[in-house]
Each structure stands twice: as structure tokens, then as C-alpha cells.
Amino acid sequence: MSSYDRRDLGLLLLRLGAGGVLAAHGAQKLFGWFGGHGIEGTGQFMESVGYAPGKASATAAGLAEAGGGTLLALGLATPAAGAAAAGAMAGASAVHAPNGFFNAEGGYEYAATLALAATGLAVAGPGRLSLDHALGHVFDRGWMVPTALGVTAAATALVVGARNKRLRDKKQPDEQEALFAEEEALFRE
């Protein structure tokens, strides 16, 4: 069949849109493009929100977003590209989750939407208007979808879990100091 159907066109549009946004988002982290802060500034931010070491975290997130987004847009290695981008966005969602759902209030709406789009593309495949199709799906085999998503989910769970533990450990001394201050105040009375 030589003609493309609307599914192929729809997947191409979704890949170009989501992949382009993800690639630009990663370029902000990696290179400081599009108003971003580059590795140094992003690393400082990552450290401040519990991802440590910050510079390594910024590099990993930037590569997952820029690399995954670029590969999604091209329709190349779609399972791995979608999984990498989704993992990065899951990490971003963890940062924004305390602010609720909606982006207007600093919530995780935007990051979750990009994660779902990337995951959907990893599962659905790139369509016939893609490099994966042109190359005979060498990097887009059926077994690659659950493997890429499973490995990424496990790695993301470990990274976000370690971040959450760091934040809890950081909070505990402050809470203990507050308890000691309350006890001291009681003894003074």
C-alpha cells in the first residue's frame, strides 16, 4: 500500500508537536536555548528540588527530553524515545505535584500531558511517515515497547523515590528543631 492514511498523518503531527516541544524543553536544560538556564542553572534548580547531584540530574533530564523528543519527531527508535521522554516528564510531574493538577497554579498538568503523549506514541508506534518505517522497524520491535517502558518506569521510580527520601530527610531536622523549641518554651513557662 503506497498511500498514507489519516492515522499515519495523525501520528506524524503528534510526533512533530510533542517531539518538538520535548526537544526544545531539553535544549533549555542542556544549552540554555529558548530562555533556558543551561546545565549550570538547571543543575542548581534540580538540586534545590531534591534531584542530586544537580548537574548530573540536569544532564540526564535534558538528554531524555532533547534526545527523546528529537527521536519522536523523526519517528526513530520510537519505543525507547517515548519511554525516555515519559520518564523525564514523570520526574517533572513529581516536582509539580504538590501544587495540584493545573499548570496555572504550578501543577503537573503540562508535564503529565507530555508524558502521556510520549507514552502513547511509544505504544502506538510512529506510523508509516517515519524513519522507523523507512528502516524496516529495526528499532521499533514489539518486544521493545514493554521493555523500554518497564526499564524507564523502574529507573524513574528509583530516581523519584530517592528524591522524595532526600526531601523527607531534609525536612525532619527542621521538624525536630521545632519540637525541641516547643519543649524549651514549655519548660520556661
C-alpha positions as CSV (number, residue, x, y, z in Angstrom):
1,M,0.0,0.0,0.0
2,S,1.6,3.2,-1.1
3,S,-0.9,5.8,0.1
4,Y,-0.8,7.0,3.7
5,D,-4.0,7.1,5.7
6,R,-5.2,9.6,8.3
7,R,-3.7,7.5,11.2
8,D,-0.2,8.0,9.7
9,L,-0.8,11.7,9.3
10,G,-2.2,12.0,12.8
11,L,0.8,10.1,14.3
12,L,3.2,12.4,12.3
13,L,1.5,15.5,13.6
14,L,1.5,14.2,17.2
15,R,5.2,13.1,16.9
16,L,6.2,16.5,15.4
17,G,4.3,18.5,18.0
18,A,5.1,16.6,21.2
19,G,8.6,15.7,20.0
20,G,9.3,19.3,19.1
21,V,8.2,20.6,22.4
22,L,10.2,18.0,24.3
23,A,13.3,18.7,22.2
24,A,13.0,22.4,22.9
25,H,12.4,21.8,26.6
26,G,15.6,19.6,26.7
27,A,17.6,22.2,24.8
28,Q,16.7,24.7,27.5
29,K,18.4,22.5,30.1
30,L,21.3,21.4,28.0
31,F,22.3,24.5,26.1
32,G,20.4,27.4,27.7
33,W,18.4,27.9,24.4
34,F,14.9,29.3,24.3
35,G,15.3,31.2,27.6
36,G,16.6,28.2,29.5
37,H,19.4,28.2,32.1
38,G,21.7,25.5,30.6
39,I,23.3,22.8,32.6
40,E,24.7,25.0,35.4
41,G,21.4,26.9,36.2
42,T,19.2,23.8,35.7
43,G,21.6,21.8,37.9
44,Q,21.2,24.4,40.7
45,F,17.4,24.2,40.3
46,M,17.4,20.4,40.2
47,E,19.5,20.3,43.4
48,S,17.0,22.8,45.1
49,V,14.1,20.5,44.3
50,G,15.8,17.3,45.6
51,Y,17.4,15.8,42.5
52,A,21.0,15.3,43.3
53,P,23.6,15.6,42.1
54,G,22.0,18.6,40.3
55,K,24.3,18.8,37.3
56,A,24.0,15.1,36.5
57,S,20.3,15.3,37.0
58,A,20.0,18.2,34.7
59,T,22.1,16.4,32.1
60,A,20.0,13.2,32.3
61,A,16.7,15.1,32.1
62,G,18.0,17.3,29.2
63,L,19.2,14.3,27.2
64,A,16.0,12.4,27.8
65,E,13.9,15.4,26.7
66,A,16.0,16.6,23.8
67,G,17.0,13.2,22.6
68,G,13.7,11.5,23.2
69,G,11.8,14.5,21.7
70,T,14.1,14.6,18.6
71,L,13.8,10.8,18.0
72,L,10.0,11.0,18.5
73,A,9.7,13.8,15.9
74,L,11.8,11.7,13.5
75,G,9.9,8.5,14.3
76,L,13.1,6.7,15.1
77,A,13.5,4.2,18.0
78,T,10.0,5.2,19.0
79,P,9.6,2.9,22.0
80,A,12.9,4.0,23.6
81,A,12.3,7.6,22.6
82,G,8.8,7.7,24.1
83,A,9.9,5.9,27.2
84,A,12.8,8.3,27.9
85,A,10.7,11.4,27.4
86,A,7.9,10.0,29.5
87,G,10.4,9.2,32.3
88,A,11.7,12.7,32.3
89,M,8.2,14.1,32.4
90,A,7.3,11.8,35.3
91,G,10.2,13.3,37.2
92,A,9.0,16.8,36.4
93,S,5.5,15.8,37.5
94,A,6.8,14.8,40.9
95,V,8.2,18.3,41.4
96,H,4.9,20.0,40.4
97,A,2.5,17.5,42.1
98,P,2.3,19.4,45.4
99,N,0.8,22.4,43.5
100,G,-2.1,20.4,42.3
101,F,-3.1,19.4,38.7
102,F,-3.5,22.7,36.8
103,N,-0.4,24.3,35.2
104,A,-1.7,27.8,36.0
105,E,-1.2,27.0,39.7
106,G,2.2,25.4,39.1
107,G,0.7,21.9,38.9
108,Y,1.7,18.9,36.9
109,E,-0.8,19.2,34.0
110,Y,1.8,20.2,31.4
111,A,4.4,17.5,32.3
112,A,1.8,14.8,32.6
113,T,0.3,15.7,29.2
114,L,3.8,15.4,27.6
115,A,4.4,12.1,29.4
116,L,1.1,10.7,28.2
117,A,1.7,11.8,24.6
118,A,5.2,10.3,24.7
119,T,3.9,7.0,26.2
120,G,1.1,6.9,23.7
121,L,3.5,7.2,20.8
122,A,5.8,4.6,22.2
123,V,2.8,2.2,22.4
124,A,1.1,3.1,19.1
125,G,4.2,3.3,17.1
126,P,5.3,6.0,14.7
127,G,3.2,5.3,11.7
128,R,4.4,4.9,8.1
129,L,5.6,8.5,7.8
130,S,8.7,7.8,10.0
131,L,12.3,6.7,9.9
132,D,11.4,3.6,11.8
133,H,9.1,2.6,9.0
134,A,11.7,3.5,6.3
135,L,14.3,1.4,8.1
136,G,12.0,-1.7,8.4
137,H,11.3,-1.1,12.1
138,V,14.7,-2.3,13.2
139,F,14.5,0.0,16.3
140,D,10.7,-0.5,16.7
141,R,10.0,-4.1,17.5
142,G,7.0,-5.2,19.5
143,W,9.1,-6.5,22.4
144,M,10.9,-3.1,22.7
145,V,7.7,-1.3,23.9
146,P,7.2,-3.1,27.2
147,T,11.0,-3.4,27.7
148,A,11.6,0.3,27.2
149,L,8.6,1.4,29.3
150,G,9.4,-1.1,32.1
151,V,13.1,-0.2,32.4
152,T,12.2,3.5,32.3
153,A,9.4,3.1,34.9
154,A,11.8,1.2,37.2
155,A,14.6,3.9,36.8
156,T,12.1,6.7,37.2
157,A,10.7,5.1,40.4
158,L,14.2,4.8,41.8
159,V,15.2,8.4,41.0
160,V,11.9,10.0,42.2
161,G,11.9,7.7,45.3
162,A,15.5,8.9,46.1
163,R,14.4,12.5,45.6
164,N,11.4,12.1,47.9
165,K,13.6,10.4,50.6
166,R,16.1,13.3,50.3
167,L,13.3,15.8,50.8
168,R,11.9,13.9,53.8
169,D,15.3,13.6,55.4
170,K,15.9,17.3,54.8
171,K,12.5,18.2,56.4
172,Q,13.0,16.0,59.5
173,P,15.7,18.1,61.2
174,D,13.5,21.2,60.9
175,E,10.6,19.4,62.4
176,Q,12.7,18.1,65.2
177,E,14.1,21.6,65.9
178,A,10.5,22.9,66.1
179,L,9.6,20.2,68.6
180,F,12.7,21.0,70.7
181,A,11.8,24.7,70.6
182,E,8.2,23.9,71.8
183,E,9.6,21.8,74.6
184,E,12.0,24.5,75.7
185,A,9.2,27.1,75.7
186,L,7.1,24.8,77.9
187,F,10.0,24.4,80.4
188,R,10.5,28.2,80.5
189,E,6.9,28.8,81.5
